[in-house]
Structure formats: structure tokens, C-alpha cells
Amino acid sequence: MTAEFPTARLRRLRQSPAWRRLARETRPQAAQLVLPLFVREDSAEPVPISSMPGVVQHSLDSLKAELNRAAAAGIGGVMLFGVPTRKDAQGSGATDPDGILNVATRVAVAEVGDALVVQTDLCLDEFTDHGHCGVLDAQGRVDNDASLERYRDMALAQAEAGSALLGLSGMMDGQTAVVRAALDGAGRSDVAILGYAAKYASAFYGPFREAVQSSLEGDRRTYQLDPANRREGAREVAFDVAEGADVVMVKPAMSYLDVLADAAASSPVPVWAYQVSGEYAMIEAAAAHGWIDRDRAVEESVVSIFRAGADAVLTYWALELAERWNR
């Protein structure tokens, strides 16, 4: 009896580095990466974040250096987060023109505004003493509509500071519509909106809370999505698109690649994903113990997000990857 051998030889396209390069389906570029940056008020030098090795809270001076490095690497943009010294129930520092996020935005725009898309986090959690993404009512619950009023004021403050893209990460119902109307009413139709449309109540945000020195009391499950819900993520994306988002976001990334693929298949606007602090910390920790090949794991994790359909990825490895890909 003659042995039957396969006629389809898929390994032919994997047999050498040259073949693998030529047959590669997903080809991310530096321009598709966005670097999140934390800027700490009243800091004279960078402050390391213990749960995110290699990531720091920047001073304004170190921010400038990092911005110029980012511009030289050719990444697409930076997302700025403020770390204030004072907080209150209303998150007043978020709308203060001299608050750290608005100051950092002006610095970034002056430094690299022609080379990078300067983006800002539009959320109250860094600025409130209770750590929630909105203001609280008399019963201690997050008040959706009162929070929208704060978001509207934040949007105008951030636009005035020079932000080109406002990252609406608070997950309040109607936030995109309110901010779009406020910007357009103020003659700022040039400012774009990134709707964090499908943002899940994830355990992977832990290191980020150290990064912004969060004061969170309780959890955010009444406004962020249940990790078990896929269709609800699609609904949120559709709402943000209808309300005027220029870009929509899925966050976190790696545990929600199905949601990301759904969004990429249906959205008429670009779809981005945020590789969050916990995703970063897990790979760094495993690599530090010698359990995984760090460089391969970093690249594989980011490529998987692009493969699922992301048009751009926010990642703390943006500079490292851009500089590697540019070699």
C-alpha cells in the first residue's frame, strides 16, 4: 500500500526568515502606536512606578525628553495622564488651567505638537478624592448626569490647553454626545474625540492605580462593563459612533480580543485598543523571573491586538517597539 502524503504543504511559506517575512499577514508600524505618559505635579525628577518596571511618573522636564524621543521614533501620539498633589470631591484640578494635566498638555503641544497627536485622558478619577470617574450624589453613588457636566467643562479646558484628541474614559452614558456638543458649541469642531466605548471592569488595571495614585473607594462595576458581556460591548461601540466619536476604544486589549474583533468588523470609524498596566506588568514580571522570552512576548502580545483588528494600540512598550521596528 502506498503511503498518502499531503498535497497542501503550508510549511513551504514558513521555511526561512525571508519566507516568514514575506508571508506575514499583520504588519504593524510605529505610527500605529500611542504611548501613555504620566505627569506628576511638583516633581523635579521622574518617579519610578514599582508595579510597572521601566515606567515612571514624569516631571515636566523629563516629559519633554520623552516626548522628543517619541517624536524621533515616529510613533503616532501620546496619551497624557495627570497626577495632581491635591484632590477633592469634584475633581477641580481637572478643569483648572493651571492643573497638572492642562499644564502638561501645553508643554507637549509646544514641544512636539507638529510631530505627534497629543491626546489627553478626559476622566475625573485622577483628580477626585474618592477615586471615581465621576462625581457622587448624596447617597455616594456615581451621578451620571452631574458627571457629564464636569466632562463638558474638562473638554473645553483640555481643548484650550491644545489637546488634539480627548480620551473619554469615564464610561458615563451620553458622554460622547455631551462633549461633542460642547466642543462644537465653543467653535472647537477641530478637536477629535476618542470614545472609550467598550471599557470593562477589569482586574488588569491594578498597576495603573499606583501610577496615578488613585484614591478609589469601592469599585467601578456600575459604570464599566461586566467582563462576561460581549454584545453589550458592541452596543457601547455603536452608541459612541452615533454620538460623534471619531475613534472608539476597547479596553483592556488581550482579554477582550473578541470584543475588539467585533468592533473592527462593524465600526465605520477607527478602532483602537489599550494594552493596560496589568498586561504590561504580567509580562515584565514573568520575564524578570526568566519564565518567558521577554522581547518575543512583548511583540507577540502587541501583534495579537493588531491581528484582532486594532488600527492603533496604546501600549507602554510603544517606544521600545517603535525603535526596534525602525532598525
Backbone torsions as a table, in degrees:
resi	resn	phi	psi	omega
1	MET	NA	132.4	-179.5
2	THR	-83.6	129.5	178.7
3	ALA	-65.7	142.2	177.1
4	GLU	-95.7	126.6	-180.0
5	PHE	-111.0	151.7	-177.3
6	PRO	-66.8	141.0	174.5
7	THR	-90.4	-25.4	176.8
8	ALA	-88.8	114.0	-176.6
9	ARG	-112.9	81.7	-177.3
10	LEU	-66.9	-21.4	179.8
11	ARG	-69.2	-14.1	-179.6
12	ARG	-58.0	-33.4	-177.0
13	LEU	-88.9	8.3	180.0
14	ARG	-120.4	4.9	-163.8
15	GLN	-79.3	-8.6	178.4
16	SER	-152.0	159.9	175.9
17	PRO	-56.2	-38.7	-179.8
18	ALA	-63.2	-44.2	178.2
19	TRP	-63.0	-42.7	-177.7
20	ARG	-64.8	-38.0	176.0
21	ARG	-63.1	-44.0	-175.7
22	LEU	-68.9	-33.8	-176.1
23	ALA	-91.3	-0.8	-175.6
24	ARG	-64.0	133.3	-176.8
25	GLU	-90.9	-35.4	-176.8
26	THR	-108.7	120.3	-173.3
27	ARG	-129.4	73.5	179.1
28	PRO	-65.7	152.5	-180.0
29	GLN	-124.5	162.2	179.9
30	ALA	-56.0	-36.5	-177.7
31	ALA	-64.9	-13.4	179.6
32	GLN	-95.2	8.8	-178.9
33	LEU	-107.7	141.4	175.9
34	VAL	-124.8	133.6	-176.9
35	LEU	-101.7	117.4	172.1
36	PRO	-74.1	138.1	-179.4
37	LEU	-133.2	135.2	177.7
38	PHE	-103.2	132.9	-178.5
39	VAL	-123.4	121.4	-173.3
40	ARG	-99.7	130.9	179.4
41	GLU	-69.2	142.1	175.3
42	ASP	58.1	33.3	176.8
43	SER	-108.3	131.9	-179.1
44	ALA	-89.9	-14.6	-178.4
45	GLU	-151.1	163.7	-179.9
46	PRO	-64.0	144.6	179.2
47	VAL	-116.1	117.2	-178.8
48	PRO	-62.7	147.6	175.8
49	ILE	-103.0	112.8	-168.8
50	SER	-62.2	-34.8	-177.9
51	SER	-85.2	-2.3	178.9
52	MET	-132.1	75.0	-176.3
53	PRO	-53.2	130.2	-179.1
54	GLY	93.0	-9.3	178.7
55	VAL	-108.3	142.6	-176.7
56	VAL	-132.5	162.5	162.2
57	GLN	-86.9	118.5	-173.8
58	HIS	-82.8	148.3	161.4
59	SER	-82.1	169.6	178.3
60	LEU	-63.8	-34.7	178.4
61	ASP	-68.7	-45.8	-180.0
62	SER	-69.8	-27.6	174.2
63	LEU	-58.6	-45.0	-179.3
64	LYS	-58.5	-44.3	-179.7
65	ALA	-63.2	-41.9	-179.5
66	GLU	-68.5	-36.6	177.4
67	LEU	-62.6	-42.2	-179.9
68	ASN	-68.8	-35.9	174.7
69	ARG	-63.7	-41.3	179.2
70	ALA	-63.4	-42.4	179.5
71	ALA	-64.3	-41.7	179.2
72	ALA	-64.4	-32.2	-179.7
73	ALA	-77.8	-14.1	176.3
74	GLY	78.6	24.0	176.4
75	ILE	-72.2	169.8	-173.9
76	GLY	-77.6	-36.0	-176.8
77	GLY	-175.4	-178.1	176.7
78	VAL	-130.7	144.0	175.0
79	MET	-111.7	119.1	-174.7
80	LEU	-96.4	136.8	174.0
81	PHE	-124.2	135.1	178.9
82	GLY	-95.3	145.3	175.2
83	VAL	-122.6	93.3	-173.8
84	PRO	-80.9	162.4	176.1
85	THR	-87.8	-22.4	-178.6
86	ARG	-126.3	140.7	179.1
87	LYS	-132.0	156.7	173.2
88	ASP	-148.7	179.3	-173.3
89	ALA	-65.9	-27.8	-177.6
90	GLN	-94.2	-8.5	-175.8
91	GLY	66.3	45.9	-173.2
92	SER	-59.0	-31.9	-178.7
93	GLY	-62.9	-19.7	-178.7
94	ALA	-70.0	-27.7	-177.8
95	THR	-108.6	-2.1	177.4
96	ASP	-72.3	122.1	178.3
97	PRO	-56.5	-26.3	178.6
98	ASP	-98.6	9.8	173.0
99	GLY	-68.0	155.5	-170.3
100	ILE	-60.0	-38.0	-178.3
101	LEU	-68.0	-41.0	179.8
102	ASN	-71.4	-35.3	175.0
103	VAL	-64.6	-46.7	-179.8
104	ALA	-62.1	-35.6	178.4
105	THR	-63.1	-45.6	178.2
106	ARG	-61.5	-40.4	178.2
107	VAL	-61.8	-46.0	-177.5
108	ALA	-64.7	-42.9	-179.5
109	VAL	-64.5	-41.4	178.9
110	ALA	-65.9	-34.0	-174.4
111	GLU	-81.2	-46.4	-171.3
112	VAL	-139.6	18.6	-174.5
113	GLY	-59.3	-23.0	177.8
114	ASP	-87.0	-14.6	-175.1
115	ALA	-106.3	-26.6	-176.4
116	LEU	-130.0	152.8	170.9
117	VAL	-82.9	109.0	-179.7
118	VAL	-82.1	121.2	-174.3
119	GLN	-121.1	151.5	-178.1
120	THR	-132.6	142.7	176.4
121	ASP	-76.2	120.4	178.9
122	LEU	-104.8	89.3	-178.5
123	CYS	-159.4	154.3	-175.5
124	LEU	-94.1	-7.9	-168.3
125	ASP	-61.8	-33.7	178.7
126	GLU	-70.4	-19.0	-169.2
127	PHE	-109.9	-10.9	-178.3
128	THR	-95.0	144.6	-179.4
129	ASP	-74.3	-14.2	175.3
130	HIS	-97.3	-9.5	173.3
131	GLY	79.5	5.2	178.6
132	HIS	-84.6	163.8	-176.5
133	CYS	-82.6	1.4	177.5
134	GLY	-146.6	-177.2	177.6
135	VAL	-87.8	158.5	-175.4
136	LEU	-103.4	150.6	174.5
137	ASP	-89.6	-174.1	-175.2
138	ALA	-64.2	-22.2	179.4
139	GLN	-93.0	3.7	179.3
140	GLY	82.3	13.8	178.0
141	ARG	-94.5	151.2	177.3
142	VAL	-69.6	121.5	-177.0
143	ASP	-90.2	107.3	-174.5
144	ASN	-56.6	-54.4	-170.4
145	ASP	-74.8	-33.5	174.3
146	ALA	-66.5	-33.5	176.8
147	SER	-66.9	-35.5	178.7
148	LEU	-62.2	-35.4	177.9
149	GLU	-64.0	-39.5	176.8
150	ARG	-67.1	-39.1	178.8
151	TYR	-62.9	-39.9	178.4
152	ARG	-59.2	-45.3	-179.8
153	ASP	-68.0	-37.3	176.3
154	MET	-62.3	-42.2	-179.1
155	ALA	-59.2	-44.0	-179.5
156	LEU	-67.8	-37.2	178.3
157	ALA	-66.6	-41.8	-178.9
158	GLN	-71.1	-36.7	175.7
159	ALA	-63.3	-41.8	178.8
160	GLU	-63.6	-34.2	179.4
161	ALA	-73.1	-16.5	175.2
162	GLY	113.7	4.8	179.8
163	SER	-60.5	134.9	179.5
164	ALA	-90.4	-21.2	-176.4
165	LEU	-146.3	123.1	-178.6
166	LEU	-97.9	122.1	-178.3
167	GLY	-92.4	97.9	-176.1
168	LEU	-81.1	95.0	-172.2
169	SER	-106.5	5.7	-172.4
170	GLY	-79.2	-18.6	178.6
171	MET	62.6	35.2	170.2
172	MET	-87.6	140.0	176.7
173	ASP	-60.6	131.0	176.2
174	GLY	84.3	5.7	-173.4
175	GLN	-64.3	-37.9	-178.1
176	THR	-66.5	-43.4	-179.6
177	ALA	-63.0	-42.6	-178.8
178	VAL	-65.1	-45.0	-178.5
179	VAL	-68.7	-39.4	179.3
180	ARG	-62.9	-42.5	179.7
181	ALA	-65.0	-40.0	-179.6
182	ALA	-65.1	-44.9	179.6
183	LEU	-63.5	-47.2	-178.4
184	ASP	-65.0	-38.3	179.0
185	GLY	-66.1	-25.9	179.1
186	ALA	-93.5	9.0	-180.0
187	GLY	75.7	23.2	-178.9
188	ARG	-114.3	49.3	177.6
189	SER	-69.6	-8.7	178.2
190	ASP	-76.7	-18.2	-176.6
191	VAL	-84.3	128.2	-176.5
192	ALA	-90.6	160.2	-179.6
193	ILE	-120.6	128.4	170.6
194	LEU	-103.7	108.4	179.8
195	GLY	-87.8	116.1	172.7
196	TYR	-73.7	80.6	-167.7
197	ALA	-72.6	-51.1	-178.0
198	ALA	-112.1	82.1	179.4
199	LYS	-109.6	119.7	-171.2
200	TYR	-97.2	151.8	176.9
201	ALA	-77.0	83.4	-167.2
202	SER	-103.9	150.2	172.3
203	ALA	-76.6	-10.0	-174.3
204	PHE	-84.8	6.6	177.8
205	TYR	-90.8	-0.8	-171.6
206	GLY	-50.5	-54.3	-179.0
207	PRO	-62.0	-30.9	178.0
208	PHE	-59.0	-35.5	-178.3
209	ARG	-67.1	-30.0	170.2
210	GLU	-69.7	-40.4	-176.5
211	ALA	-60.7	-36.5	-179.7
212	VAL	-104.5	8.4	-179.8
213	GLN	52.3	53.0	-175.8
214	SER	-63.0	143.1	176.2
215	SER	-105.8	25.1	-170.7
216	LEU	-57.4	130.5	171.5
217	GLU	-113.3	123.5	-177.3
218	GLY	85.9	-145.0	-179.5
219	ASP	-141.2	-178.6	-174.2
220	ARG	-115.5	26.2	-173.0
221	ARG	-72.8	-15.1	178.4
222	THR	-80.4	-12.1	179.3
223	TYR	-128.9	-24.0	172.4
224	GLN	-89.0	157.0	-171.8
225	LEU	-72.8	146.7	173.3
226	ASP	-67.0	126.8	-179.4
227	PRO	-57.1	-18.1	-179.4
228	ALA	-81.4	-8.0	-169.2
229	ASN	-104.3	117.0	177.6
230	ARG	-95.0	-48.8	-178.2
231	ARG	-62.8	-35.0	179.8
232	GLU	-63.7	-34.6	175.3
233	GLY	-61.0	-41.2	178.0
234	ALA	-64.6	-37.9	177.6
235	ARG	-63.5	-42.8	-179.9
236	GLU	-62.4	-41.5	177.7
237	VAL	-60.7	-45.6	-179.1
238	ALA	-62.4	-40.5	178.2
239	PHE	-62.7	-45.4	-178.1
240	ASP	-64.4	-39.7	176.8
241	VAL	-61.7	-45.5	-178.7
242	ALA	-64.3	-31.2	-178.3
243	GLU	-84.0	-4.4	173.4
244	GLY	112.0	15.2	177.3
245	ALA	-66.1	138.4	176.4
246	ASP	-85.2	-27.0	178.3
247	VAL	-142.9	147.4	174.2
248	VAL	-120.0	155.3	-173.3
249	MET	-124.3	144.1	166.5
250	VAL	-114.1	131.8	-175.0
251	LYS	-151.0	130.6	-5.6
252	PRO	-66.8	-175.7	-175.3
253	ALA	-100.7	-63.2	-165.5
254	MET	-65.6	-32.5	179.1
255	SER	-84.1	-1.4	-175.7
256	TYR	-131.0	35.0	-179.1
257	LEU	-65.4	-27.6	176.3
258	ASP	-67.6	-41.7	177.6
259	VAL	-64.8	-40.3	178.1
260	LEU	-62.7	-44.5	179.1
261	ALA	-63.4	-38.5	176.3
262	ASP	-60.7	-46.5	-178.2
263	ALA	-63.8	-42.5	-179.4
264	ALA	-63.5	-33.0	-178.8
265	ALA	-75.6	-24.7	-172.5
266	SER	-112.0	-23.2	-170.9
267	SER	-78.9	133.3	174.7
268	PRO	-82.4	-8.8	178.5
269	VAL	-111.3	162.4	179.6
270	PRO	-56.2	147.0	179.1
271	VAL	-117.8	124.1	178.2
272	TRP	-112.6	166.2	175.9
273	ALA	-139.3	149.8	-178.3
274	TYR	-112.1	114.5	172.9
275	GLN	-82.0	103.6	-163.4
276	VAL	-83.1	175.8	-172.1
277	SER	-57.7	-39.6	-179.6
278	GLY	-67.7	-35.4	176.0
279	GLU	-63.3	-43.7	177.1
280	TYR	-62.1	-48.9	-174.4
281	ALA	-64.5	-37.8	-178.9
282	MET	-62.7	-45.2	-179.4
283	ILE	-67.2	-43.4	179.3
284	GLU	-62.0	-40.5	-178.7
285	ALA	-67.9	-45.1	179.2
286	ALA	-63.0	-39.8	179.0
287	ALA	-67.0	-37.7	179.7
288	ALA	-62.8	-28.7	177.6
289	HIS	-86.6	-2.0	-179.4
290	GLY	77.8	17.4	-175.8
291	TRP	-84.9	-23.3	179.2
292	ILE	-139.2	161.1	173.3
293	ASP	-79.3	107.7	-171.4
294	ARG	-57.2	-53.8	-173.4
295	ASP	-62.5	-40.4	178.5
296	ARG	-67.2	-40.4	-179.3
297	ALA	-65.9	-40.9	177.8
298	VAL	-58.8	-51.1	-176.6
299	GLU	-67.0	-42.1	180.0
300	GLU	-61.3	-40.2	-178.9
301	SER	-64.3	-41.2	-178.8
302	VAL	-73.8	-40.6	178.3
303	VAL	-61.1	-36.4	-179.7
304	SER	-61.7	-34.2	-179.9
305	ILE	-70.2	-41.8	175.3
306	PHE	-65.5	-40.2	-179.5
307	ARG	-60.7	-33.8	179.3
308	ALA	-73.2	-13.2	174.2
309	GLY	127.7	2.0	-179.4
310	ALA	-66.5	137.1	173.8
311	ASP	-84.5	-25.0	175.4
312	ALA	-153.3	156.1	-178.5
313	VAL	-130.8	129.1	168.7
314	LEU	-85.1	121.1	-178.5
315	THR	-149.6	144.4	178.4
316	TYR	-72.5	-9.8	175.4
317	TRP	-96.4	13.8	-173.8
318	ALA	-56.0	-46.9	-178.0
319	LEU	-67.7	-45.0	179.9
320	GLU	-58.3	-47.4	-178.7
321	LEU	-67.2	-42.2	-179.9
322	ALA	-60.6	-45.0	-179.1
323	GLU	-67.4	-33.4	176.5
324	ARG	-69.3	-45.4	-177.2
325	TRP	-68.4	-26.1	-178.7
326	ASN	-80.1	-11.4	-177.9
327	ARG	-70.9	NA	NA
